[in-house]
Amino acid sequence: MAKVLVETIGAIVDGRPIGSKIEIDERSAKYLEKIGYVRILAQEVTGEKGSSAPKKPATKKRNTSTK
């Protein structure tokens, strides 16, 4: 599930005091907001991953020992 940034406003949530900002899953955030315990600050905290760097071409191993 997606993580959401929330601020606790009406209760201690996950051991965090009132007024703290925590990251919880979206389903829990919606429920806790409905009963007045938290306020949702930002939807979808985790963004998409960036593309990886281009791979370097493979190089041949050089065998320096003589037979």
C-alpha positions in Angstrom: 0.0 0.0 0.0 1.0 3.6 -0.4 2.4 5.5 2.5 0.8 8.8 3.6 2.2 11.6 5.7 -0.2 12.5 8.6 -0.1 14.7 11.6 -1.6 13.4 14.9 -4.2 15.8 16.3 -6.5 13.9 18.6 -4.7 10.9 20.0 -1.4 9.1 20.4 -0.8 7.1 17.3 1.8 4.4 17.1 3.4 5.7 20.3 3.8 9.2 18.8 2.5 12.2 20.7 -0.1 14.6 19.5 1.3 17.1 17.0 3.9 14.7 15.5 4.1 13.9 11.8 4.3 10.2 10.9 4.1 8.1 7.8 1.5 5.4 7.8 -0.3 3.3 5.1 -3.1 4.9 3.2 -5.9 2.6 4.6 -5.0 3.4 8.2 -4.7 7.1 7.5 -8.2 7.3 6.0 -9.6 5.5 9.0 -7.8 7.5 11.6 -8.8 10.8 9.8 -12.4 9.7 9.7 -12.5 9.2 13.5 -10.6 12.5 14.1 -7.2 11.2 15.3 -5.0 12.5 12.4 -5.0 15.0 9.6 -3.6 13.9 6.2 -0.8 16.2 5.1 0.5 14.6 1.9 -0.8 11.9 -0.3 1.7 9.4 -1.8 4.9 10.1 0.1 6.9 7.5 -1.8 7.6 8.7 -5.4 8.5 6.7 -8.4 12.0 5.4 -8.7 14.3 7.1 -11.1 15.8 5.2 -14.0 19.0 3.4 -13.4 22.3 4.6 -14.8 23.2 3.2 -18.2 25.3 0.1 -18.0 28.9 0.1 -19.0 29.9 -2.2 -21.8 31.6 -5.4 -20.8 35.4 -5.6 -21.1 37.5 -8.6 -21.9 39.6 -10.0 -19.1 43.3 -9.9 -19.9 45.4 -12.9 -19.0 48.9 -11.6 -18.2 50.3 -15.0 -17.1 52.5 -16.9 -19.6 52.2 -20.6 -20.2 
